[in-house]
Amino acid sequence: MFDTYAVIGSGSIGNAWAIVFARAGKQVRLFDIAKERLELARTDILSRLELLKRHGLLAEEISAVVDRIDYFDTLEGAVLGADYVQECAPEKLELKCEIFQNLDALTETHVVLASSSSAITTSQFATNTKNNMRCLIVHPGNPPYLLPVAEVVPAPFTDPQIVDTVMENLRNVGMSPVLVKSETEGFVFNRLQGAILREAYCLVRDGVVSASDIDRIVTQGLARRWTVIGPFATSALNVQGGIKAHVSRMGAAYASMGALRGQNDPWTAELVEKVSDDIDQLFRVDEWHENVLKRDEALLELTKLIENNSAFDMGY
Ligand SMILES: NC(=O)c1ccc[n+]([C@@H]2O[C@H](COP(=O)([O-])OP(=O)(O)OC[C@H]3O[C@@H](n4cnc5c(N)ncnc54)[C@H](O)[C@@H]3O)[C@@H](O)[C@H]2O)c1
């Protein structure tokens, strides 16, 4: 397992990764090119840790976690002795190319070089990096100490062994890694987010609904349910009979909505079979009633929590 993690860039994501690694008992070496950002990082990390402690999400004293984070004003200093580097600089191609060239020159070839990039692929920034078999994307949700999922996106040149090691180490620090099998633009997290946002903008543009009402439909409907089951499982439980029954009832309507936006990606029988093979294993058709009850129970628990704790007063 990796013991020492270098984090490059102490903005929102860099500081959050530092918390993930330090909270898991790892040594963290944090670097930012801007001295004032590095100074700010100390107070930012402290206030985030205080929040975690207040909510019972830190198993030890805050000071123990803080003590595992060291701050460096040079890249060389930060990567010294690191097993793994998490780059968190701004989303600019030339910058990531330059940082990866420097990281490659400054580290031994067994050190993993990961980027938090949201959309730029490893092939774009590391094709010309000499030892690029150890380069890949590890893209978190924001903030990763509260959203455990992380997308692991290798380039065709990334060593599969390195991918396995990274997945294992992410689990070891409490993350839930998902392997994204190709370097599709925006990976998966942002493609899904983008699909909703594109439709939301169209609906506001067409005067169908206001922006804040869209947010209400999501927070009080779709997203609340997606907290306990994903969109495929939602389909399987919305219609008795699982995925195939849902497609035969709703497929034509969704196809027509897609066509309205110029999208033509039919849910072929083969594709539906593939989804059903996966989802109906987890949400078996013969256990449909029990699973609906479990969903409702989880939603009930969640609703109680949200109603007692919501940090935002959105007026609804
Ligand atoms: N903010 C999000 O919601 C989010 C979510 C997932 C992934 N990401 C990705 O994470 C990366 C960082 O995003 P962010 O939101 O934390 O950005 P940010 O602007 O908050 O922080 C970037 C930090 O990098 C520093 N920096 C700039 N050049 C540097 C260099 N050469 N070496 C070291 N540090 C340098 C900056 O001073 C700044 O402190 C981006 O690739 C972004 O797409 C962001």
The ligand as a Tripos MOL2 file, in Angstrom:
@<TRIPOS>MOLECULE
LIG
   44    48     1     0     0
SMALL
NO_CHARGES

@<TRIPOS>ATOM
      1 N1        -13.6530   22.0300   -8.3390 N.am      1 LIG1
      2 C1        -14.3000   20.9080   -8.6860 C.2       1 LIG1
      3 O1        -15.5020   20.7370   -8.4880 O.2       1 LIG1
      4 C2        -13.5190   19.7690   -9.3070 C.ar      1 LIG1
      5 C3        -14.0200   18.4620   -9.2100 C.ar      1 LIG1
      6 C4        -13.2670   17.4050   -9.7240 C.ar      1 LIG1
      7 C5        -12.0660   17.6630  -10.3690 C.ar      1 LIG1
      8 N2        -11.6170   18.9410  -10.4730 N.ar      1 LIG1
      9 C6        -10.3480   19.1550  -11.1730 C.3       1 LIG1
     10 O2         -9.3310   19.3180  -10.1950 O.3       1 LIG1
     11 C7         -8.3270   20.2060  -10.6960 C.3       1 LIG1
     12 C8         -8.1730   21.3660   -9.7100 C.3       1 LIG1
     13 O3         -9.4080   22.0410   -9.6190 O.3       1 LIG1
     14 P1         -9.7290   23.0620   -8.4150 P.3       1 LIG1
     15 O4        -11.1900   23.3370   -8.4990 O.co2     1 LIG1
     16 O5         -9.1550   22.5450   -7.1470 O.co2     1 LIG1
     17 O6         -8.9090   24.3590   -8.8930 O.3       1 LIG1
     18 P2         -8.4680   25.6090   -8.0020 P.3       1 LIG1
     19 O7         -8.3500   26.7410   -8.9490 O.co2     1 LIG1
     20 O8         -9.3330   25.7430   -6.7980 O.co2     1 LIG1
     21 O9         -7.0010   25.1980   -7.4960 O.3       1 LIG1
     22 C9         -5.9120   25.0290   -8.3510 C.3       1 LIG1
     23 C10        -4.6500   25.3240   -7.5600 C.3       1 LIG1
     24 O10        -3.5340   24.9560   -8.3700 O.3       1 LIG1
     25 C11        -2.5090   25.9410   -8.1410 C.3       1 LIG1
     26 N3         -1.5690   25.8830   -9.2590 N.ar      1 LIG1
     27 C12        -1.6060   26.5370  -10.4480 C.ar      1 LIG1
     28 N4         -0.5520   26.1980  -11.1860 N.ar      1 LIG1
     29 C13         0.1750   25.2900  -10.4660 C.ar      1 LIG1
     30 C14         1.3870   24.5940  -10.6960 C.ar      1 LIG1
     31 N5          2.0710   24.7250  -11.8350 N.pl3     1 LIG1
     32 N6          1.8380   23.7870   -9.7290 N.ar      1 LIG1
     33 C15         1.1660   23.6470   -8.5710 C.ar      1 LIG1
     34 N7          0.0230   24.2930   -8.2830 N.ar      1 LIG1
     35 C16        -0.4620   25.1050   -9.2370 C.ar      1 LIG1
     36 C17        -3.2640   27.2440   -7.9980 C.3       1 LIG1
     37 O11        -2.4770   28.2120   -7.3380 O.3       1 LIG1
     38 C18        -4.4820   26.8070   -7.1940 C.3       1 LIG1
     39 O12        -4.2670   26.9360   -5.8050 O.3       1 LIG1
     40 C19        -8.7950   20.6280  -12.0860 C.3       1 LIG1
     41 O13        -8.2270   19.7990  -13.0670 O.3       1 LIG1
     42 C20       -10.2910   20.4170  -12.0120 C.3       1 LIG1
     43 O14       -10.8940   20.2100  -13.2710 O.3       1 LIG1
     44 C21       -12.2940   20.0000   -9.9380 C.ar      1 LIG1
@<TRIPOS>BOND
     1     1     2 1
     2     2     3 2
     3     2     4 1
     4     4     5 ar
     5     4    44 ar
     6     5     6 ar
     7     6     7 ar
     8     7     8 ar
     9     8     9 1
    10     8    44 ar
    11     9    10 1
    12     9    42 1
    13    10    11 1
    14    11    12 1
    15    11    40 1
    16    12    13 1
    17    13    14 1
    18    14    15 2
    19    14    16 1
    20    14    17 1
    21    17    18 1
    22    18    19 2
    23    18    20 1
    24    18    21 1
    25    21    22 1
    26    22    23 1
    27    23    24 1
    28    23    38 1
    29    24    25 1
    30    25    26 1
    31    25    36 1
    32    26    27 ar
    33    26    35 ar
    34    27    28 ar
    35    28    29 ar
    36    29    30 ar
    37    29    35 ar
    38    30    31 1
    39    30    32 ar
    40    32    33 ar
    41    33    34 ar
    42    34    35 ar
    43    36    37 1
    44    36    38 1
    45    38    39 1
    46    40    41 1
    47    40    42 1
    48    42    43 1
@<TRIPOS>SUBSTRUCTURE
     1 LIG1         1 GROUP 0 **** ****
